[in-house]
Amino acid sequence: MILKEDLMIDGLHYILKFDHYSFSFSLNRPPRARVQINYRKHPELALFRDDPIYEDINLKLPAMKVFNAISQRVEELIYKHDIHYWSFSATSTKKANVYEKLLKRWMSRNTIAFKYDRVENDFYVYVENNFNE
């Protein structure tokens, strides 16, 4: 099953994907600024003169607002499409630790009994009695 949804949060376009049991989300076309390079000071970059070099702008994104909107939509998709197994990954160990706390909190208030396994920064979530059905 492949699902793709567009979400607008604070004027920024996010894409939520569920692709073969894996959830992912990303900021679509984040604003960036072109970097002006002094090639006399950095001659090694002259080889890349034809390619514009961009730098991400510090957006100061409302992380909890984005996380709450995304997790709410993920929860709706889980119940709507009767998804019993999914996975997701964190980009860093620090984020993975936060995701784990929020996942435990979400599982405690849920009516369906979920379990999860964590392998480094990857999470595998499944319905507890899924194999008995």
C-alpha positions in Angstrom: 0.0 0.0 0.0 1.3 3.4 -1.0 -0.2 6.6 0.4 0.9 10.2 0.0 -0.6 13.3 1.6 0.3 16.9 1.4 0.0 19.0 4.7 0.4 22.7 5.0 1.7 23.8 8.4 2.5 27.5 9.0 2.7 28.1 5.3 5.2 25.3 4.6 4.4 22.3 2.5 5.1 18.9 4.1 4.7 15.5 2.4 3.7 12.5 4.5 4.3 9.1 2.8 3.4 5.6 3.7 5.3 3.3 1.4 5.3 -0.4 1.9 4.9 -0.3 5.7 7.2 2.7 6.3 6.1 6.2 7.3 8.2 9.2 6.3 7.6 12.9 6.1 9.6 15.7 4.7 9.5 19.4 4.1 8.9 20.0 0.4 11.2 22.5 -1.2 12.6 24.2 1.9 13.5 27.8 1.3 17.2 28.3 0.6 19.5 31.2 -0.2 22.2 31.2 -2.9 25.7 31.4 -1.4 28.1 34.0 -2.8 31.5 32.5 -3.0 34.8 34.3 -3.4 36.7 32.0 -5.7 40.0 33.8 -5.1 39.8 32.8 -1.4 38.5 29.3 -2.2 39.9 28.2 -5.5 39.0 24.6 -4.8 35.3 25.5 -5.3 36.0 27.0 -8.8 35.5 23.5 -10.3 31.8 23.8 -9.2 31.3 27.3 -10.5 28.5 26.2 -12.9 26.5 24.6 -10.1 24.8 27.2 -7.9 25.5 26.4 -4.2 22.7 26.9 -1.8 22.5 27.0 1.9 19.5 26.1 4.0 17.9 29.0 5.8 17.3 28.7 9.5 13.5 28.4 9.5 13.0 28.1 13.2 10.3 25.5 12.5 7.6 24.9 15.3 8.8 21.3 15.8 6.1 20.3 18.3 3.3 21.8 16.1 4.7 19.9 13.1 5.1 16.7 15.1 1.6 16.8 16.5 0.0 17.5 13.1 2.0 14.6 11.5 1.4 12.1 14.3 -2.3 13.0 14.3 -2.6 12.3 10.6 -0.5 9.1 10.9 -2.9 7.9 13.6 -5.9 8.6 11.4 -4.3 6.7 8.5 -3.6 3.7 10.8 -7.2 3.4 11.8 -8.7 4.3 8.4 -6.7 1.7 6.5 -6.4 -0.8 9.3 -2.6 -0.8 9.3 -1.2 -3.4 11.7 2.5 -2.9 11.1 4.6 0.0 10.2 8.1 1.4 10.7 9.8 4.8 10.8 13.3 6.2 11.4 14.8 9.1 13.2 17.7 11.1 11.7 19.6 11.2 14.9 19.8 9.4 18.2 18.7 12.5 20.0 15.5 12.6 17.9 15.0 8.8 18.3 15.0 9.2 22.1 12.3 11.9 21.8 10.3 9.8 19.3 10.5 6.8 21.7 9.0 8.8 24.6 6.2 10.2 22.4 5.5 6.7 21.0 5.2 5.2 24.5 2.8 8.0 25.4 0.8 7.5 22.3 0.6 3.7 22.9 -0.6 4.2 26.5 -3.6 6.2 25.5 -4.6 3.9 22.6 -7.4 1.4 22.6 -5.5 -1.1 20.5 -2.5 -2.8 22.1 0.6 -1.9 20.2 4.2 -3.0 20.7 7.4 -1.7 19.2 11.0 -2.7 18.7 13.8 -0.2 18.4 17.0 -0.9 16.5 19.3 2.1 16.8 17.3 4.9 15.2 14.7 2.7 13.5 11.3 1.8 15.0 9.1 -1.1 14.1 5.5 -0.8 15.5 2.9 -3.6 15.4 -0.4 -4.7 16.8 0.4 -7.0 19.8 -2.1 -9.7 18.9 -1.5 -9.4 15.1 -0.1 -12.9 14.8 -3.1 -14.5 16.5 -5.6 -13.4 14.0 
